[in-house]
Amino acid sequence: MMIHERESASLFHTYKRLPLEILRGEGMYLFAKDGKRYLDMFSGLAVNALGYRHPRIIAAIREQADRYIHLSNYYLQEPQIRLAELLAGASGFGRVFFANSGTETVEGAIKLARKWGSGRQKTDIVSFSNAFHGRTMGALSLMDKARYRDGFGPFLPNMRLAEFNSAAALRKQVTPATAAVILECIQGEGGIVPVSQEFAAEVETLRRTYGFLLIADEIQSGIGRTGKFLAFEHFGLRPDIVLLAKPIGGGLPLGAILGGPAVGDVFQPGMHGTTFGGNPVACAAGIAVIEEIQNAGLIAHAAAMGKLLLDGLENLRYRYPDLVKEARGYGLMAGLQLSREGEKVTEAMRDRGILINCTNTTVLRFLPPLIVTPEQIAETLDALNEVLRTN
């Protein structure tokens, strides 16, 4: 059987896969079995921040695997502690809990907020329309899109939904019983939609009034992608809890909950845990990722390359006003809102050897590795111009 037939026969049909069999990756490029090289401009959905086969990540994985691959979390493990120290130093958050994925950090944050609120008569968690927080039942309870939720209910109680970027809607949902508000400062899966400065200010005003926790979902936007270490830094926010995943494991499964002073002592031994969270090999890779991003100046580089990308997308908006509605984003987290479905555009780009992603039906999403060059951005924009001009 061909590989696509074997996949169909052996796996749950949960993914609409691209017709590519990848053999290897190198830097910014993926190499397929058909012999073609592809410029990857969405980096495993923001996971491969340093591209493919980065020597520091490979060396860290090999060195740690030669020591031990797994230990119970009953034991002290240097890779966990060192990575936690690096994250704390970069973010200013003093506590870290390691999980295996982004959606697990969402689940942990729900528990953390509920535990914090249990002695304060605070049970409600407020989330927003158009958000994406993962696929588990707790994460689905925070979301409104039917395509993710239909047929999976009933969901967790005491979850309240407000319209994103509507201060009036948020004021209606926040009460003295609110334990937490969870916010993507830039909605990724929702189409690269940033929070407005006015809305961010209203969140802070309501937090001072009602005393709830603020949870920042930085799973896609964190670790330098937006030109800041964490995206909330663009908006004058200071959350109590931050959720990370995607790039921090260097391609290995890893997530992290960062906690500030308000929640630093809420979890006590036995209240929460995980068998594989904080896997030492993944943490060793994470150390390499954070150190390389910091030492190589990749956050500033992401800001500079992001400006080139967004300026180019804005130019396409002016050039093709009937096709392009809006260009938006921060750093190397950018979206181009089309006036029609975007799947055919991604296919045409793939035919030209460039991989981009379409999300929320009409938004072309760009999440390149942080090592992207001006020449690769220009190549992408030139190809996209050709596709829009001829389609």
TAMOMO-V88955 format. One record per pair of residues at least 6 apart in sequence whose C-alpha atoms are under 7 Angstrom apart, sorted by the first residue. I is the first residue (numbers start at 1). GAP is how many residues later the second one is. D is the distance in whole Angstrom. If there is no record, write none. Layout:
BEGIN
i=I gap=GAP d=D
i=I gap=GAP d=D
END
This chain:
BEGIN
i=20 gap=12 d=6
i=21 gap=11 d=6
i=21 gap=12 d=6
i=22 gap=8 d=7
i=22 gap=9 d=6
i=22 gap=10 d=4
i=22 gap=11 d=6
i=23 gap=8 d=6
i=23 gap=9 d=5
i=23 gap=10 d=6
i=24 gap=6 d=6
i=24 gap=7 d=5
i=25 gap=6 d=6
i=25 gap=27 d=5
i=25 gap=28 d=7
i=26 gap=26 d=5
i=26 gap=27 d=6
i=27 gap=24 d=5
i=27 gap=25 d=5
i=27 gap=26 d=6
i=27 gap=27 d=7
i=28 gap=11 d=6
i=28 gap=12 d=6
i=28 gap=23 d=5
i=28 gap=24 d=7
i=28 gap=341 d=7
i=28 gap=344 d=7
i=29 gap=8 d=7
i=29 gap=9 d=5
i=29 gap=10 d=5
i=29 gap=11 d=6
i=30 gap=7 d=6
i=30 gap=8 d=5
i=30 gap=9 d=7
i=30 gap=10 d=7
i=31 gap=6 d=5
i=31 gap=7 d=6
i=37 gap=316 d=6
i=38 gap=315 d=5
i=38 gap=316 d=5
i=38 gap=317 d=7
i=39 gap=314 d=6
i=39 gap=315 d=5
i=39 gap=316 d=6
i=40 gap=314 d=6
i=40 gap=315 d=5
i=40 gap=328 d=7
i=41 gap=314 d=6
i=41 gap=315 d=5
i=41 gap=325 d=6
i=41 gap=326 d=6
i=41 gap=327 d=4
i=42 gap=313 d=7
i=42 gap=314 d=6
i=42 gap=315 d=7
i=42 gap=324 d=5
i=42 gap=325 d=4
i=42 gap=326 d=5
i=43 gap=6 d=7
i=43 gap=8 d=7
i=43 gap=324 d=6
i=43 gap=325 d=5
i=43 gap=326 d=6
i=45 gap=322 d=7
i=46 gap=174 d=6
i=46 gap=200 d=6
i=46 gap=201 d=6
i=46 gap=321 d=6
i=47 gap=199 d=4
i=47 gap=200 d=4
i=47 gap=204 d=6
i=48 gap=199 d=6
i=48 gap=202 d=6
i=48 gap=203 d=6
i=48 gap=321 d=6
i=49 gap=198 d=6
i=49 gap=320 d=4
i=49 gap=321 d=5
i=50 gap=319 d=6
i=50 gap=320 d=6
i=50 gap=321 d=6
i=51 gap=318 d=5
i=51 gap=320 d=7
i=56 gap=232 d=6
i=57 gap=193 d=7
i=57 gap=228 d=5
i=57 gap=231 d=6
i=57 gap=232 d=7
i=60 gap=224 d=6
i=60 gap=225 d=6
i=60 gap=228 d=7
i=61 gap=220 d=6
i=61 gap=223 d=6
i=61 gap=224 d=6
i=64 gap=217 d=6
i=64 gap=220 d=7
i=65 gap=216 d=6
i=69 gap=211 d=6
i=69 gap=212 d=6
i=70 gap=209 d=6
i=70 gap=210 d=6
i=72 gap=203 d=7
i=79 gap=201 d=6
i=79 gap=204 d=5
i=79 gap=205 d=5
i=80 gap=198 d=6
i=80 gap=200 d=6
i=80 gap=203 d=6
i=83 gap=200 d=6
i=83 gap=203 d=7
i=83 gap=204 d=5
i=84 gap=12 d=6
i=88 gap=6 d=5
i=93 gap=165 d=6
i=93 gap=166 d=6
i=93 gap=167 d=5
i=94 gap=165 d=6
i=94 gap=166 d=6
i=95 gap=163 d=6
i=95 gap=164 d=5
i=95 gap=165 d=7
i=95 gap=169 d=6
i=96 gap=160 d=6
i=96 gap=161 d=6
i=96 gap=162 d=5
i=96 gap=163 d=6
i=97 gap=159 d=6
i=97 gap=160 d=5
i=97 gap=161 d=7
i=98 gap=157 d=6
i=98 gap=158 d=4
i=98 gap=159 d=6
i=98 gap=179 d=5
i=98 gap=180 d=5
i=99 gap=6 d=6
i=99 gap=155 d=6
i=99 gap=156 d=5
i=99 gap=157 d=6
i=99 gap=175 d=7
i=99 gap=178 d=4
i=99 gap=179 d=6
i=100 gap=153 d=5
i=100 gap=154 d=4
i=100 gap=155 d=5
i=100 gap=176 d=7
i=100 gap=177 d=5
i=101 gap=144 d=6
i=101 gap=152 d=6
i=101 gap=153 d=5
i=101 gap=154 d=5
i=102 gap=117 d=6
i=102 gap=142 d=6
i=102 gap=143 d=5
i=102 gap=144 d=7
i=102 gap=153 d=5
i=103 gap=30 d=6
i=103 gap=31 d=5
i=103 gap=32 d=7
i=103 gap=33 d=7
i=103 gap=36 d=7
i=105 gap=138 d=6
i=105 gap=150 d=6
i=105 gap=151 d=6
i=105 gap=152 d=6
i=106 gap=27 d=7
i=106 gap=33 d=6
i=106 gap=137 d=7
i=107 gap=31 d=6
i=107 gap=32 d=7
i=113 gap=66 d=6
i=113 gap=67 d=6
i=114 gap=9 d=6
i=114 gap=65 d=7
i=116 gap=147 d=7
i=116 gap=150 d=6
i=117 gap=6 d=6
i=117 gap=62 d=5
i=121 gap=56 d=6
i=122 gap=55 d=4
i=122 gap=56 d=5
i=122 gap=57 d=5
i=123 gap=35 d=6
i=123 gap=54 d=6
i=123 gap=55 d=6
i=123 gap=56 d=5
i=124 gap=34 d=5
i=124 gap=35 d=6
i=124 gap=36 d=7
i=124 gap=53 d=6
i=124 gap=54 d=5
i=124 gap=55 d=5
i=124 gap=56 d=7
i=125 gap=33 d=7
i=125 gap=34 d=5
i=125 gap=35 d=6
i=125 gap=53 d=6
i=125 gap=54 d=6
i=125 gap=55 d=5
i=125 gap=56 d=6
i=126 gap=33 d=6
i=126 gap=34 d=5
i=126 gap=35 d=6
i=126 gap=54 d=6
i=126 gap=55 d=5
i=126 gap=56 d=6
i=127 gap=15 d=6
i=127 gap=33 d=6
i=127 gap=34 d=5
i=127 gap=35 d=6
i=127 gap=54 d=6
i=127 gap=55 d=5
i=127 gap=56 d=7
i=128 gap=33 d=5
i=128 gap=34 d=5
i=128 gap=35 d=6
i=128 gap=36 d=5
i=129 gap=14 d=7
i=129 gap=15 d=6
i=129 gap=32 d=7
i=129 gap=33 d=6
i=129 gap=34 d=5
i=129 gap=35 d=5
i=130 gap=14 d=7
i=130 gap=15 d=7
i=130 gap=60 d=5
i=131 gap=12 d=6
i=131 gap=56 d=6
i=131 gap=59 d=6
i=132 gap=11 d=6
i=132 gap=57 d=6
i=132 gap=58 d=7
i=133 gap=6 d=5
i=134 gap=6 d=7
i=137 gap=18 d=7
i=138 gap=18 d=7
i=140 gap=9 d=6
i=141 gap=14 d=5
i=141 gap=15 d=6
i=141 gap=18 d=7
i=142 gap=17 d=7
i=160 gap=13 d=6
i=162 gap=7 d=5
i=162 gap=8 d=5
i=162 gap=11 d=6
i=163 gap=6 d=6
i=165 gap=30 d=6
i=165 gap=31 d=6
i=165 gap=34 d=6
i=166 gap=33 d=7
i=167 gap=32 d=6
i=167 gap=35 d=6
i=175 gap=35 d=7
i=176 gap=34 d=6
i=178 gap=34 d=6
i=179 gap=33 d=5
i=179 gap=34 d=6
i=180 gap=32 d=5
i=180 gap=33 d=4
i=180 gap=34 d=6
i=180 gap=35 d=7
i=181 gap=32 d=6
i=181 gap=33 d=5
i=181 gap=34 d=6
i=182 gap=32 d=6
i=182 gap=33 d=5
i=182 gap=34 d=6
i=182 gap=35 d=7
i=183 gap=32 d=6
i=183 gap=33 d=5
i=183 gap=34 d=6
i=184 gap=32 d=6
i=184 gap=33 d=5
i=184 gap=34 d=7
i=185 gap=9 d=6
i=185 gap=10 d=5
i=185 gap=46 d=7
i=185 gap=47 d=6
i=186 gap=6 d=6
i=186 gap=7 d=5
i=186 gap=8 d=4
i=186 gap=9 d=6
i=186 gap=35 d=7
i=187 gap=6 d=5
i=187 gap=7 d=6
i=188 gap=32 d=7
i=189 gap=170 d=6
i=189 gap=171 d=7
i=190 gap=169 d=7
i=190 gap=170 d=6
i=191 gap=144 d=7
i=191 gap=168 d=6
i=191 gap=169 d=6
i=191 gap=172 d=6
i=192 gap=136 d=7
i=192 gap=137 d=6
i=192 gap=142 d=6
i=192 gap=143 d=5
i=197 gap=38 d=6
i=200 gap=35 d=6
i=200 gap=37 d=7
i=213 gap=27 d=6
i=214 gap=25 d=5
i=214 gap=26 d=5
i=214 gap=27 d=6
i=215 gap=24 d=6
i=215 gap=25 d=6
i=215 gap=26 d=5
i=215 gap=27 d=6
i=216 gap=23 d=6
i=216 gap=25 d=6
i=216 gap=26 d=5
i=216 gap=27 d=6
i=217 gap=25 d=6
i=217 gap=26 d=5
i=218 gap=12 d=7
i=218 gap=13 d=7
i=218 gap=24 d=7
i=218 gap=25 d=5
i=218 gap=26 d=5
i=219 gap=24 d=6
i=219 gap=25 d=4
i=219 gap=26 d=5
i=219 gap=27 d=6
i=220 gap=26 d=6
i=221 gap=9 d=7
i=221 gap=10 d=6
i=222 gap=7 d=6
i=222 gap=8 d=5
i=222 gap=9 d=6
i=222 gap=22 d=7
i=223 gap=6 d=5
i=223 gap=7 d=6
i=224 gap=6 d=6
i=224 gap=75 d=5
i=225 gap=77 d=6
i=225 gap=106 d=6
i=225 gap=107 d=5
i=225 gap=108 d=6
i=225 gap=145 d=7
i=226 gap=76 d=7
i=226 gap=77 d=7
i=226 gap=104 d=5
i=226 gap=105 d=4
i=226 gap=106 d=6
i=226 gap=107 d=6
i=227 gap=72 d=5
i=227 gap=73 d=6
i=227 gap=75 d=5
i=227 gap=76 d=4
i=227 gap=103 d=7
i=227 gap=104 d=5
i=228 gap=71 d=6
i=229 gap=70 d=7
i=240 gap=19 d=6
i=240 gap=20 d=5
i=240 gap=22 d=7
i=241 gap=16 d=7
i=241 gap=17 d=6
i=241 gap=18 d=5
i=241 gap=19 d=6
i=242 gap=15 d=6
i=242 gap=16 d=5
i=242 gap=17 d=7
i=243 gap=13 d=6
i=243 gap=14 d=5
i=243 gap=15 d=6
i=244 gap=11 d=5
i=244 gap=12 d=5
i=244 gap=13 d=6
i=245 gap=9 d=6
i=245 gap=10 d=4
i=245 gap=11 d=6
i=248 gap=6 d=7
i=248 gap=38 d=5
i=248 gap=41 d=7
i=249 gap=33 d=5
i=249 gap=34 d=6
i=249 gap=36 d=6
i=249 gap=37 d=5
i=250 gap=35 d=5
i=250 gap=36 d=6
i=250 gap=39 d=6
i=252 gap=30 d=5
i=253 gap=29 d=7
i=254 gap=23 d=7
i=254 gap=24 d=7
i=254 gap=28 d=6
i=293 gap=6 d=7
i=298 gap=72 d=6
i=302 gap=29 d=6
i=302 gap=30 d=6
i=302 gap=68 d=6
i=303 gap=28 d=5
i=305 gap=26 d=7
i=305 gap=27 d=7
i=305 gap=69 d=7
i=306 gap=24 d=7
i=306 gap=25 d=4
i=306 gap=26 d=5
i=307 gap=24 d=7
i=309 gap=68 d=6
i=310 gap=17 d=7
i=310 gap=18 d=7
i=310 gap=24 d=7
i=312 gap=69 d=6
i=313 gap=14 d=6
i=313 gap=23 d=7
i=314 gap=13 d=6
i=316 gap=69 d=7
i=317 gap=7 d=5
i=317 gap=8 d=7
i=317 gap=9 d=6
i=317 gap=10 d=7
i=323 gap=15 d=6
i=323 gap=16 d=5
i=324 gap=13 d=6
i=324 gap=14 d=4
i=324 gap=15 d=6
i=325 gap=12 d=5
i=325 gap=13 d=5
i=325 gap=14 d=6
i=326 gap=10 d=6
i=326 gap=11 d=5
i=327 gap=8 d=6
i=327 gap=9 d=5
i=327 gap=10 d=6
i=328 gap=6 d=6
i=328 gap=7 d=5
i=328 gap=8 d=7
i=329 gap=6 d=6
i=332 gap=35 d=6
i=332 gap=36 d=6
i=333 gap=33 d=6
i=333 gap=34 d=5
i=334 gap=31 d=6
i=334 gap=32 d=5
i=334 gap=33 d=7
i=335 gap=28 d=6
i=335 gap=29 d=5
i=335 gap=30 d=5
i=335 gap=31 d=6
i=336 gap=27 d=5
i=336 gap=28 d=5
i=336 gap=29 d=7
i=337 gap=25 d=6
i=337 gap=26 d=4
i=337 gap=27 d=6
i=338 gap=24 d=5
i=338 gap=25 d=6
i=339 gap=23 d=7
i=340 gap=22 d=6
i=341 gap=20 d=5
i=341 gap=21 d=5
i=342 gap=16 d=6
i=342 gap=19 d=6
i=342 gap=20 d=5
i=342 gap=21 d=6
i=342 gap=22 d=6
i=343 gap=15 d=6
i=345 gap=42 d=7
i=346 gap=10 d=6
i=346 gap=11 d=6
i=346 gap=12 d=7
i=348 gap=39 d=7
i=349 gap=6 d=6
i=349 gap=34 d=7
i=349 gap=35 d=7
i=354 gap=26 d=7
i=356 gap=9 d=6
i=356 gap=10 d=6
i=357 gap=7 d=6
i=357 gap=8 d=5
i=357 gap=9 d=7
i=358 gap=6 d=5
i=358 gap=7 d=6
i=359 gap=6 d=7
END
